[in-house]
Amino acid sequence: MAIIYGPVSSWRLGRSLGIDLLNTRRKVCSFNCLYCQLGETDQFIVEPREFISLEQLTSEIKLLNPIKADYATFSGMGEPTLASNLGEAIELARSILDLPIAVLTNSSLMLREDVRQRLAHADTVVAKLDVPNEELFGMVNRPAPGLHFDRIKDGIRLFRDRYSGKLALQIMFIETNKDYASEIAALARQISPDEVQIDTPLRPSKVKPLPRENIASIREKFNSFTNVITVYEAPKPEVRPLDVTETLRRRPNL
């Protein structure tokens, strides 16, 4: 399997079967996040294009034996909204796999109407919101030139206004942004997500995770939200990946 990987044990999505519409040998992203488990972004990409054809995806999905999973999740070697055929791929995967579809996005392209339309095909969208301002955006997410925090924030709001599925905000807390939880919570209230996911890098990363007590303190800043989960508290189901090598390439720690 080259496009399909996992399933992985996801604290957010349960048994998650990964679909990688990028599937390159290097990271394909519009950010170079300080904490990224895939390492450094050696070349920024901000314009969507086709990396994997729908024919390739169909062929690989049809090779799958029956598999127990809670979601089919578009993620992998970078930012999935960079795949220009994401919307069609979501519908294709749903029709064959008969699973709800999730997309994990860094939110960088959500101001684009075409990207919002593609994302709207998913049952669940997990959007990144790590910081409250432009300065921290540059320090934590380290975006491609031309990407600005206010425009990305506006893109998430526009998506929320029309999206009928489940929108979750994922917030990765590290030493650099840990003291800004209140400001981020205020922005999240403006977006009104269905769920808030509070994360810290427990997988291999060049920055250290925050300890449990820090995450517990941060969680208190989000008490006004009905649904809040944290990486330390959420259960993680046991899974057996179809291909350990391909899974570890995208997720260094199972």
N, C-alpha and C positions, 0 to 999 in steps of 0.2 A: 504493500500500500504506500502510495506517495502523496496522495491528497488527503485521505482519511487517516486519522490517528486517534489514539486512545482506545476505548474510553478512559478518561482520567477522572480522578476523584476531586470534584469541585465543591468547595465550601459554599459556593453561591448557587450552583445548578445541579448538584447531585452527581449522578453518573453522566458525564458529558462526553459525547462522541465528537471529536474535533474534525472540522473541515477547513482545509487551508487552501484558499483560492489564490494565494500568492506562490507558495511552494517553491521558493528560490533557495539557493544555497547560502544566501545572506539575508540579513534583515531588510525589509522593505517598509519604510516608515516616514512619517512627516514630523515625528518627534525623535529626540535622543534622550529619553528620560533618564535621570540620574540613577534610578534604581532598576532599570530594565534587566530582566533575566536573560535576554538574548544578547546582551552586550551593547557595544557602541553602534550607532547608525553611521555607516561609512559614506552613504550617499542619500541625501534627502530626496523623497519623491512626494509631490503634492498633487499631481494630475492623475486622475483615475485612468486605468487602461486594462485591457484583458491580459491576464497572466496564464490562467488555466481555462480552457474552453469548456463549454457545457457538455460537449461530447466526451471529453476526458473525464469529467466529473461523473457523468452517467455510467460510463464503463466501469469506473472504480466502485461506485455505490452498488452496482449490480453484482459485483464479485463478493459482496459481504454475505456472510452467513447470518442467520437471525441473531441479533445481539440485544442484550438488555441495556437500555439507556433511558435517561430521563429527558435529555435534550440532545439535539444536534446543534453544535455551536461553531459558528464561523469565527475563527481566530487563526493562530498559527505564527508564521514568520514575520509578523508586522501588523500593519493597520488594514483590516479587511475592507474598509470602504474605499481603498485604492483600487479594488477590483471593480471595473466598470460593469461587469455582468452579475453583480451581487444579487440584485433583485430577482433575476431569472433563476440564479443558482439556489436561492432560498426556496422558491416555489418548486423547483425540481427536486431538491432534497426532501422537502416535506411530502411530496407526492409519492416518492419511492420508499422512504424510510418510515413514514407515518409517525413522525416524532415532532413535538413542538420545536421551533427554531429560535435560537438565541444568537445575537451578534455582540461581540465585545469590541467597542470602539473607543479610540482616544478623543473623540468629539471634534477633531481638528477640521473636518470637512463638512460639518453639519449645517453650516450657513448656506451651503449649496443646495438649491432645490432638488437637483437630480439625485444627490446623495440622500437627502431626506426621503425622497420617494422610494429609493431602493431599500433603505432601512425599514421603512414602514411595512414591508412584507413580513418582517420577523414578528414572532409572538412576544419576544422579550428583547429589549435593547439595554445593554449595560454601558453607560456613557461615563467617561472619565471626567472628574472635576477635582483636581488636586490642590488648587490654590485659589486665593481670592483677588489677586491683582496681577498686573503685567510684570512687575519686578520679580515676584516669586515664580511666575510662569517661566520666565527666562532661566531662573536658577534650577527649578525642579524638572520641568518638561523639556526645556532646551529645544524649542521648536525650529522648524525650517524658516528661513528668512521670509517675511511677508505674512506670517501667521501671528495674529494678535489675540490676546486673551478676551477682550470685550466682544470681538466678533464671534469667537468660539462660544462664549457664554450666550450670546444672542441666538446662535444657531441651535443650541440645546433648547432654549425657550420656544423657538419657532417649531421645533420638532414636537415638543411636549403639547403644544396647542392643538395639534391635529392628530397625534398618534393615538390609536385606540388600544394598543397593546400595553404590556407592562414596561415601564421605564424605570430602571434602577440607576442611581448615581453611585459610582465607585470612587472612593477617595483613598488614595495611598498616602499614609502618613509616615514620614521619616523625620529625622532630626531637624531638617531645614524648615518644614512647614508645621511642625507639631503644635506651635504656639498660636496658630491661626484657625483653630477649630471653630471658634465662635463666628468668625467672619465667613468661613466656608459654609457653616450651617445657615447663616442668614441668606447667602446666595441660593442655597439649596431650597430654602422655603419659597423663594421667588419662582423657582422652577416647578416645585410641587411634584417630586417623583413619587412613584408607588413604593419605592424601597430605597434605603440608604445602606451602602455596603462600606464598612470601615475596614481598611486593609493596612498591612505593613509587610515588607518584603521577607517572607519566611523562606522563599526559594533562593537559590544562589544569586547574589547581588553584590555589587561593590559597596553598597551602603548597608549598615546594620539595621535590623528590625527594631522597632520600639518594643519594650517589654510589656507584658500583660497589664501592669498597673497603669502605664501611660495610655494604652488603648482604652482601658476602662474609664479613665478620666475624660478622654476625648469623647467617648460615647455619651457621656452625660450632657455634652453640649448639643446633642441631637435628640434630646428627650421629647421635643415637641412633635417628632415624627412617629407615626403609628408603627411602621415597619423599619427596624434598624437591625442589621446583623453585623457581627465582627468576625474577623478571620480566626480569632482565638476561641470563639464560642460556638461557631456553626459546626454541625456534625459533618464528617467526611466519610462517605460510603467506601467500602472496599471494592476495587475493580481490578480487572486483568486486561492490560492493553493488548490490542491485536498485534501490534508490532512495537516492541520496546524501543528499538533503535530510532524509528521515526518519531515516536512519542517523545523520547528524551531530547531529540534535536529541537523540538519546539518548547518543551517543558523540562528543564534540566533536573528537576526533582519531582518524581511521581507522587 
